[in-house]
Amino acid sequence: MDGKTRICRIPGRLKRKLWVREGDLLLIEPWEHGGEEKADIIFKYRHNQVDYLKQKGFLKGLDDLESF
């Protein structure tokens, strides 16, 4: 949502369970060092969760982005 492109890694606990595709909505945590360029993936929202967040108004800025 901040408009920055980052290289993200999937932590070991999620490595075999999490598949990420272009257009997925992710919750990330920027690194302390190099936070402008790199981050860790914390959570991936499912399609029904994204719809719920849009209905509740938490993702108002998401409509402005072209990638979604």
C-alpha positions as a printed NumPy array, in Angstrom:
array([[  0.   ,   0.   ,   0.   ],
       [  2.99 ,   2.31 ,   0.401],
       [  3.812,   2.047,  -3.291],
       [  7.247,   0.51 ,  -2.801],
       [  8.496,  -2.634,  -4.478],
       [ 10.327,  -4.993,  -2.15 ],
       [ 12.016,  -8.35 ,  -2.437],
       [ 10.303, -10.619,   0.104],
       [ 11.272, -13.946,   1.523],
       [  9.043, -16.653,   2.911],
       [ 10.168, -17.687,   6.418],
       [ 11.052, -21.335,   7.008],
       [  7.889, -22.077,   8.994],
       [  5.766, -21.139,   5.943],
       [  8.084, -22.238,   3.152],
       [  6.268, -25.468,   2.241],
       [  2.734, -24.25 ,   3.046],
       [  2.586, -20.867,   1.336],
       [  2.334, -20.325,  -2.406],
       [  2.435, -16.734,  -3.584],
       [  1.223, -15.508,  -6.962],
       [  1.101, -12.128,  -8.595],
       [ -1.881, -10.15 ,  -7.333],
       [ -2.044, -11.792,  -3.883],
       [ -2.586,  -9.538,  -0.889],
       [  0.183, -10.054,   1.654],
       [  1.059,  -8.718,   5.068],
       [  4.792,  -8.047,   5.176],
       [  7.303,  -6.847,   7.745],
       [ 10.187,  -4.735,   6.406],
       [ 13.665,  -5.628,   7.63 ],
       [ 15.381,  -3.37 ,  10.139],
       [ 18.382,  -3.088,   7.832],
       [ 17.393,  -2.592,   4.216],
       [ 13.687,  -2.145,   4.996],
       [ 13.199,  -0.059,   1.873],
       [ 14.247,  -2.994,  -0.318],
       [ 13.605,  -6.242,   1.596],
       [ 10.905,  -7.734,   3.826],
       [  9.503, -10.96 ,   5.292],
       [  6.053, -12.307,   4.444],
       [  3.963, -12.698,   7.587],
       [  0.514, -13.574,   6.257],
       [ -1.316, -14.151,   2.97 ],
       [ -4.974, -13.121,   2.816],
       [ -7.444, -15.464,   1.133],
       [ -9.936, -14.223,  -1.454],
       [-12.874, -14.204,   0.969],
       [-10.791, -12.337,   3.563],
       [ -9.905,  -9.65 ,   0.999],
       [-13.594,  -9.253,   0.12 ],
       [-14.474,  -8.875,   3.807],
       [-11.789,  -6.224,   4.345],
       [-13.024,  -4.307,   1.283],
       [-16.615,  -4.393,   2.576],
       [-15.537,  -3.071,   5.978],
       [-13.578,  -0.239,   4.33 ],
       [-10.088,  -1.231,   5.431],
       [ -8.786,  -1.414,   1.853],
       [-10.024,   1.864,   0.415],
       [ -6.598,   2.703,  -1.013],
       [ -6.473,  -0.64 ,  -2.795],
       [ -8.794,   0.565,  -5.581],
       [ -6.315,   3.306,  -6.493],
       [ -3.521,   0.831,  -7.199],
       [ -3.367,  -0.513, -10.736],
       [ -1.84 ,  -3.882,  -9.826],
       [ -4.992,  -5.203,  -8.102]])
